[in-house]
């Protein structure tokens, strides 16, 4: 587990999972939104984003959380570990709502400074259903086809996310103690 792509619909807890996984593994965490948007929420020019994303996935070690349009497929190809957060649609909608409410009081972690929380949350609500209908089946198909070449974690509940993190923590701790 050196190059980890975390992906799925909005509000599924990908960012929280990515932060916790980075803390456990020591792998550097990169958030696609930080590459795509400047402080205040202005979009980075597409060619600048594509260059930064390409340089990032060429690296030896990383955890990358997020979507990033067409570049998601390049990232999934470059990763050795795929983590698809694929909760029921209602759970994703609840996650967006929780992020919105919390964001009214403090900025969401991993978002560019000064990002417009309400506008970004409304955008997340708008993509939930189309993503679930069109992109999620493509993710599932990709994960199924990549199972022989990559480590795959297809997480379908908050409980599975928690169990994945606990198992990874045990695995990393054991590897560190065996190396000592």
N, C-alpha and C positions, 0 to 999 in steps of 0.2 A: 504494500500500500504506500505508493510514493506520489502518484498523480491521481488525485481523486476529484471526480466531477459529481456535484450534488445538484439535482435538478428535479423539477416537478411543478405543479400548478402553484399559483400565488397562495400565501397564507398557510402553507403546510408545515412550517417550522424549519425550512431549509437553512435559514440563516442561523438560527439557534443551534441546530444540529452541527452546522459547519464550525461555529465558534467552539462548541464543546469538543468536537473531533480534533480540531487544531490544538486545543489545550491538552488533550490526551496524547496525541501523536507527536506534537512538536513540529508538524508540517506547517509551512507558511500558508496563511489564509488570504485569498483574494476574492473580493466581491465584485461581480460583474457590474452592478449598479455604480460602484466607485470608478469603474473604467468608463462607463457610458455617460455619466452625468457629473457636472461640475458642482461645487458648492452653490446652493441656491436652486438647484434642479435643472439648470440649462444643459441641454444635450451637448456632448462632445461631438465634433465633426466625425462623420462615419469613417473616413479614412484613418483618422487618428485612433479611433477605437479599434479598428481592425488591426492596425499596426501593433498597438499595445497588447491586444489579445493574442496575436500571433507570437509576440516575444514571450508572453507569459506561458503559453502552452508548450513552447520550446524548452522551457526550464525542466530541470531534473526532478524537482519536488514541488508539489503544490496541492492545495485544496481550493477549488473554485466553485463558488456558490452563485447560481443565477441563470438567467436565460440568455440574453444577448442576441436575439434574433437568429439569423442563419449561422452564426459562429458557434452555436451550441453543438452542432453536429461535428465540427472540427475538434471541439473540446472533448466530446464523448469518444471520438476516434483516438485522441492523444492520451486519454486517461487509461490507467491500468485498473482502476477501481471505479465502478459506477454505483451511485446511490440514488435510486429513484424514490422520491417521497410521493406516494400515490395514495393519498387518503380519500375517503368518500368526499364527494363534492361539498356536502354540508360542512364537513370539518374544515375544508379550505375556506369556505365563506366565513365561518366562525373565527378562524385565524386572522383573516383580513379585518374583521370587525374588532377583535381584541387589539390588533396592531394600531388601528385607527384610534380607538379610545385611549390607549396608552400614549400614542403619539401626540395627543392633544396636550399632554402634561410634560412629556420629555421626548426628545427625538429618538426615533427607532435606531437601535444599534446597527451599524454597518451601512447606514444611509449617508450620502454626502451631506455635509453640514448645510443647514438652512433649507433642506428639501421641503417642498410643499406637501405636508402630510395628508391634508384633505384631498387635494387633487390627485396625489399618488394613490391614495386608497380608493378613490372613485375609479381610477384607471385599473386598479387591481380587480375591483368588482366587475368592471366591463370585460376583462379577459377571462374570468373564471369559467364561464360556460363555454365560450368558444374553445378555450384551451382544453377543457374536459372532453369536448366533442371531437376536436380535430387533432390536437397535439398529443394529448395523453395516449391515444391508441398508437401513434407513431413512436412515442417513447417506449411503450410496452413491447412493440415489435422489435425495436432496436435492442432493448435489453435482452429479449429472448434470443436474438441472433448473435449477440456478443457473449453469451454465457460460456462458450468454450474457450474464449480468448482472454476474458477479463474476470476480475472478481466482481460479482454482482450482489447488490443488496437492494431488494425491492420491498420497501417498507410501506405497509398498508394501514398502519394504525399508530397512534401515539405510543401505545405500549410497545410495539415493535421497534420504534425509534429508541425508546428508553433501553430496551433489551440489547439492541445493537450497540449502543454506547457502552453499556456495562460489559458486554462481551469483548468489545474492542479494548476497553481499559484493562481487562484481565489479560488479554493477549499481549498487549504492549508491555504491561508490567512483568509478565513472565519472560518475554524476550529480553527485557532489560536486565532482569535478575540472572538469566542464563548467560548473558554477555559479560556480567561482572565477575 
